[in-house]
């Protein structure tokens, strides 16, 4: 933080008998807002750790293909799969799903609108979470949803509930809205951003004195008005700004510099930033090893960390989304529809798949049909 010396000079205190002037700043911590807009700006748009972690989750989840089952039978060319592959004319399937998972991660909520033409489901569109308001009824359940863009307001009421899907993450103290994972790390997020801002300010103005000038002449007395003004001007002009970085203070007789506060080395900003980075990655469910964050590595190698990332973070998010889409689209299509992830196509789980195939192949007590069933291909019988 760049602080002007002039703000903290107080002429009456300078002329006091102690001859002591202190430079200090506000000591309270200031935390950013927890709203969707603030988390998006301070986290995803400003913090490299949060940005990379969110992108890793969304891109990995969006790359997993879907399988569709209708009334218990797999349908490879189901209309729902075609719709998810091309939800609307503006975005492809991966782009649509990446945005959906991004909304869930940053807001804890995602809203999908269905567009029907001639009674058939034609398109899917995402609604930005900060533009949607849930209106509660007298019984505490959502009565309607309101989507506002500028002066335009669209309302989804009881007769149009099927047109809007609301996905949300668990929230312990809110009945209608989900809890964003990034909010759990908002203190670490602010600490990481503040450390980066402080380091930048240090580079821009590293010569700003951080301490006090003590005037203690041997013969006693205080600075005159002219001496006070000249000293203040010299400090402002000669020791502020990047061009004067590293310039030592030259003090006249009777002036002594007393350092105040902790130096950057004492405060160890590098370790503080690394600790904050680990907290951000932990809240989002990304192993720090995958992001190159130094510190305690829980996993012995990169492959193990990547497998844990898929098993503990990506797949639960995908399965949760698939379950919500299945229930919603079942009503829209008028059939018992189930959407699930095609785990055979998940690159991060290839090692597990190889191990499963090896164990099943070595199981001589199983028939070919039972082996097919064990690896998820069915018995092969008509």
Buried (B, 14 or more C-beta within 10 A) or exposed (E): EEBEBEEEBEEEEBBEEEBBBEBEEEEEEEEBEEEBEBBBBBBBEBBEBBEBBBBBBBBBBBBBBBBBBBEEEEBEEBBBBEBBEEBBEEBEBBEBBBBBBBBBBBBBBBBBBBEEEEEEBEBBBBBBBBBBEBEEEEEEEBEBBBBEEEEEEBEBEEEBBEBBBBBBBEBEEEEBBBBBBBBBBBBBBBBBBBBBEBBEBBEEBBBBBEBBBBBEEEEEEBBEEEBBEEBBEEBBEEBBBEEBBEEEBEEEEBBEEEEEEEEEEEEEBEEBBBBBBBBBBBBBBBBBBBBEBEEEEEBEEEEBBBBBBBBEBBBEBBBBBBBBBBEBBBEBBEEEBBBBBEBEBBEBBEEBBEEBEEEBEEEEEBEEEEBBBBBEEEEEEE
